[in-house]
Amino acid sequence: MDKYSNPENKECVNTVLFAELVAPEDEPKYLADQRQLILSAQQQIGFINADFLAPIPETRTEWLTIIQFAQEKILTTI
């Protein structure tokens, strides 16, 4: 992994964060949709990383989807 694709190099990364409340009965569809979103993101130029995180009882009620891309200015210098 070079310095441009390393998520630890914050100056080179754009992060998109989605936070959503999901009813328990809708979780299977939500997870399938998020997997599709991440698969689509992986096909994009500059894709670095993606993940989704389940709610944490009594701490965070939302599902989180996190997608990271290299900044455009970095992509044009590679």
ChimeraX attribute file (.defattr): number of C-alpha atoms within 10 A of each C-alpha:
attribute: neighborCount
match mode: 1-to-1
recipient: residues
	/A:1	6
	/A:2	6
	/A:3	9
	/A:4	21
	/A:5	20
	/A:6	14
	/A:7	18
	/A:8	10
	/A:9	12
	/A:10	12
	/A:11	11
	/A:12	19
	/A:13	22
	/A:14	17
	/A:15	15
	/A:16	11
	/A:17	14
	/A:18	11
	/A:19	14
	/A:20	13
	/A:21	12
	/A:22	16
	/A:23	8
	/A:24	8
	/A:25	8
	/A:26	9
	/A:27	14
	/A:28	11
	/A:29	11
	/A:30	16
	/A:31	15
	/A:32	10
	/A:33	12
	/A:34	16
	/A:35	16
	/A:36	12
	/A:37	14
	/A:38	18
	/A:39	12
	/A:40	11
	/A:41	18
	/A:42	17
	/A:43	9
	/A:44	10
	/A:45	11
	/A:46	19
	/A:47	19
	/A:48	19
	/A:49	17
	/A:50	19
	/A:51	13
	/A:52	17
	/A:53	11
	/A:54	13
	/A:55	16
	/A:56	10
	/A:57	8
	/A:58	6
	/A:59	7
	/A:60	11
	/A:61	14
	/A:62	16
	/A:63	18
	/A:64	18
	/A:65	19
	/A:66	15
	/A:67	21
	/A:68	21
	/A:69	23
	/A:70	23
	/A:71	18
	/A:72	13
	/A:73	9
	/A:74	14
	/A:75	14
	/A:76	7
	/A:77	7
	/A:78	6
